[in-house]
Amino acid sequence: MSTSPIYDFAGKVVTITGGSRGLGHAMAMGFARAGANVAIASRKIEACESTVQEIRALGADGSAHGVHVGMWRDCERLADEVYARWGRCDVLINNAGMSPLYPSLAEHTEELFDKVVGVNLKGPFRLSALFGSRMASGNGGSIINVSSTAAIRPSKTTTPYSAAKAGLNAITIAFAQEYGPKVRVNCIMAGPFLTDISKVWAHSEEFKNRSQSFPLRRAGDADEVVGAALYLASDAASFTTGAILTIDGGASIPMSE
């Protein structure tokens, strides 16, 4: 197999939720450099528009979509907007997520619980159905969910988030069954990455000490997720579906005694 055209996404359309910051932004730039047109979705349209300008500066093109993925009507509008603008979608990346702090499990509010599950699970479920069904009835495509190692290593400070991400792992496999063979559905299960939302913990002494137990002894840079996304979206992964790929520097490996 020749490697040169595998990561050429010229003429392809990639939709990324949460694409204006963090891992989503890094993936958007990666796909733009590979020639893709990238639809950027997040709650703040101004941030989406700014990211589209960055994409155009790389010689690709993009579109900005202000949506709240926890609301199904917004998910439906996003699908309609992407197909109206580009006429297709080859890759959907369900990257938007949230894991807000809360005082305790007993004090966790119903409203916050619903928001966490809505953004991390309910939205990806609906978007996968909307985009996956269109892909399956057309030329096929790839769906990539961005989960978290909190799904398999939950804690008292991430409980609803962990539950939602565990659900995201589960629906990855279910959607792979539903929309195969024309649509491949996979998941990146991310560990600790250095992004704008990691400022709370990234430089804490607690994390610095804990990271010394990781095989790679550090958190990841956002760009270090891009290769996995390009792989899963490309023909290099043509026999890969229903897979959950852990990218965490070994942080989720059980500590040896």
BELPE-V407158 format. One record per pair of residues at least 6 apart in sequence whose C-alpha atoms are under 8 Angstrom apart, sorted by the first residue. I is the first residue (numbers start at 1). GAP is how many residues later the second one is. Records with the same first field share a line. If there is no record, write none. Layout:
I = GAP  GAP
This chain:
6 = 228  229  230
7 = 27  223  224  227
8 = 26  27
9 = 22  25  26  27
10 = 24  25  26  27
11 = 24  25  26
12 = 23  24  25  77  78  79
13 = 23  24  25  26  73  75  76  77  78
14 = 17  22  23  24  25  75  76  77  78  79
15 = 23  24  25  26  67  74  76  77  78
16 = 8  12  22  23  24  25  76  77  78  79
17 = 7  23  24  25  52  76  77  78  79
18 = 6  7  22  23  24  76  77  78  79
19 = 6  8  9  21  22  23  29  32  76  77
20 = 20  21  22  27  28  30  31
21 = 174  175
22 = 173  174  175  200
23 = 72  172  199  200  202
24 = 71  72
25 = 26
26 = 196  197  199  200
27 = 196  198  199  202
28 = 10  12  27
29 = 25  26
30 = 196  200
31 = 6  7  199
32 = 6  23  26  27  28  29
33 = 25  26  27
35 = 24  25
36 = 24  25
37 = 23  24  25
38 = 14  17  23  24  25
39 = 23  24  25  26  43
40 = 8  11  12  22  23  24  25
41 = 7  23  24  25  26  37
42 = 6  23  24  25  26  27  54
43 = 23  24  25
44 = 22  23
45 = 19  20  21  22
48 = 15  16  17  18
49 = 14  15
52 = 9  10  11  12
55 = 6  7
56 = 6
65 = 13  16
67 = 7  8  11
68 = 6  7  51
69 = 6  27  49  50  54  55
70 = 45  47  48  49  50  52  53
71 = 47  52
72 = 51  54
75 = 48  51  52
76 = 51  54
79 = 48  51  52
82 = 6  7
83 = 6
89 = 42  46  52
90 = 45  50  51  52
91 = 50  51  52  53  142
92 = 36  39  50  51  52
93 = 50  51  52  53
94 = 30  33  49  50  51  52
95 = 50  51  52
96 = 23  24
97 = 19  22  23
98 = 18  21  22  63
99 = 17  59  62
100 = 16
101 = 56  57
102 = 6  55
104 = 52  53
105 = 51  52  54
113 = 47
116 = 44  45  48
117 = 43  44  47
120 = 41  44  45  48
121 = 43  44  46  47
124 = 21  44
125 = 43  46
128 = 15  47
129 = 46
132 = 9  11  47  51
133 = 46
135 = 6  47  48
136 = 43  44  46  47
139 = 43
140 = 42  43
141 = 41  42  43
142 = 41  42  43  44  90  91
143 = 40  41  42  43  90
144 = 41  42  43  44  85  88  89
145 = 23  27  40  41  42  43
146 = 41  42  43  44
147 = 18  19  21  22  40  41  42  43
148 = 14  17  40  41  42  43
149 = 40  41  42  97  99  103
150 = 8  11  12  15  41
151 = 10  11  12  13  14  15  18
152 = 10  14
153 = 9  99
154 = 8  9
155 = 7
169 = 18  75
172 = 13  14  15  70  71
173 = 12  13  68  69  70
174 = 68
175 = 10  67
176 = 7  8  9  10  65  66
177 = 65
184 = 54  56  57  58
185 = 56  57  58
186 = 46  54  55  56  57  58  59
187 = 55  56  57  58
188 = 40  41  56  57  58  59
189 = 55  56  57  58  59
190 = 56  57  58
191 = 28  29  55  56  57  58  60  61
192 = 27  28  56  59
193 = 26  27  28  29  55
194 = 8  25  26  27  28
195 = 26  27
201 = 6
202 = 6  17
208 = 10
211 = 6  7  8  40
212 = 6
213 = 38  42
214 = 35  36  37  39
215 = 34  35  36
216 = 33  34
217 = 32
218 = 31
219 = 29  30
220 = 28  29
225 = 22
231 = 6
232 = 8
